[in-house]
Amino acid sequence: MRDGRIAAILVSFDEWEIRTKRSANLAEFFAESPLPGSDLVVERPSDVPRFVD
């Protein structure tokens, strides 16, 4: 315990894999995003050049 609260929990590796498994990949995440129909406008300043090494 730390500051009166549980600080760590021990679980099996199999249990950790089950509980932390991702349900979708990044492409599916963006495909399911509600933002395409939200009329969100993201603009990048055009007056400042970007320097790339």
trRosetta pair geometry for C-beta under 8 A, 3 or more apart (Angstrom, degrees):
i j d omega theta_ij theta_ji phi_ij phi_ji
1 4 6.3 7 169 -130 121 13
1 5 6.4 150 -157 69 83 25
1 6 6.2 -53 -106 -94 72 37
1 7 6.2 146 -139 -9 20 97
2 5 6.3 -36 70 62 65 78
2 7 4.0 69 5 -72 111 129
6 9 6.7 37 157 -59 127 91
11 15 4.4 -108 170 87 113 129
11 16 5.4 140 96 -56 116 84
11 19 7.7 -4 135 17 164 141
12 15 4.6 95 57 7 83 103
12 16 7.0 -145 95 -6 44 86
13 16 5.5 -54 -149 35 34 114
13 17 6.4 36 153 -21 66 103
14 17 5.8 -53 -150 33 31 112
14 18 6.6 31 153 -19 64 105
15 18 5.7 -55 -150 35 33 112
15 19 6.2 19 158 -9 67 112
16 19 6.1 -65 -144 45 27 102
16 20 5.9 -4 168 5 67 119
17 20 6.5 -72 -132 50 21 91
17 21 6.1 45 164 -57 62 97
18 21 6.3 -36 -149 -7 22 116
22 25 7.2 88 122 -84 133 42
24 28 3.7 -118 -177 93 117 131
24 29 5.5 152 103 -56 119 72
24 32 7.2 9 145 5 175 138
25 28 5.2 94 53 13 66 103
25 29 7.1 -118 105 -10 35 92
26 29 5.4 -51 -149 31 34 118
26 30 6.6 27 157 -12 66 103
27 30 6.1 -57 -151 39 31 105
27 31 6.2 32 151 -21 65 110
28 31 5.4 -54 -142 38 33 115
28 32 6.2 23 161 -11 67 110
29 32 6.3 -67 -150 42 24 102
29 33 6.9 48 147 -51 60 93
30 33 5.3 -27 -155 -10 40 123
33 36 6.6 108 91 -13 94 86
34 37 6.7 -65 -178 48 63 96
34 38 6.2 75 132 -47 81 115
35 38 5.1 -62 -144 22 43 124
35 40 5.4 -41 -162 20 95 138
45 48 5.1 37 109 19 122 103
